[in-house]
Each structure stands twice: as C-alpha cells, then as structure tokens.
Amino acid sequence: MASQEQGQKIRVCLRSYEHKLVDISAEKIVEAAKRTDAKVAGPIPLPTKRRIYCVLRSPHVDKKSREHFEIRTHKRIIDIYDSTQQTMAELSKMDLPAGVGVEMKVL
C-alpha cells in the first residue's frame, strides 16, 4: 500500500544507432515527466556498444585485403519517481523520432 501512495517508479531505456536521436528523445521524456510533477533521475548514459564486422573485399583472391565496419549502439536510462496515471498517459502518447527503441518498465 505504501508504494501506491507515493506513486510508481518507471525506468525508461532508450537505444539507438545515432547519439543525437537518443539525446533528443531523452529531453522530450524528461520534459513530459516534469510537466506531470514527477521526479526524474537521468538521463544516465550507459557505455556505447561497438560491434565490428570484418568482410573480405574480394570474393576470390586477396585474402589479406579486408574491410571493417562497425555499428555503435548508444543507450540512456531515465528513472521517473512518484509517477501518476497522467505521467504514464503522457509517456505512452509521446511522439519520438524514428530509429529510437524505447523500453518502459514499471518497478
């Protein structure tokens, strides 16, 4: 019962290949949470994950000639405390840029 009186804790995880999109989305989420008088911790940047792929340049010869590609995944966590139903409604209606993965958990 004590958790119902104080509100819920929401953890929002953002992921994207472009760091600018993650930062823009984080700012929008923080603004929306503050409009509903919820306490916000974050955005907390998590380590960037680098995924490197090595590909042969030629299909037949030149085994030593290779090309490297990498994909970087940028992540941010935002914790929202003392949230209300209005906060959840605001977050669910939010229009975020394409290319940003949003994962919301109620703790």
Salt bridges, closest charged atoms under 4 A:
ASP23 OD1 - ARG76 NH2 3.18
GLU70 OE1 - ARG50 NH2 3.02
GLU70 OE2 - ARG72 NE 2.64
ASP79 OD1 - ARG11 NE 2.81
ASP82 OD2 - LYS39 NZ 3.56
GLU90 OE2 - ARG35 NH2 2.73
GLU103 OE2 - LYS105 NZ 3.76
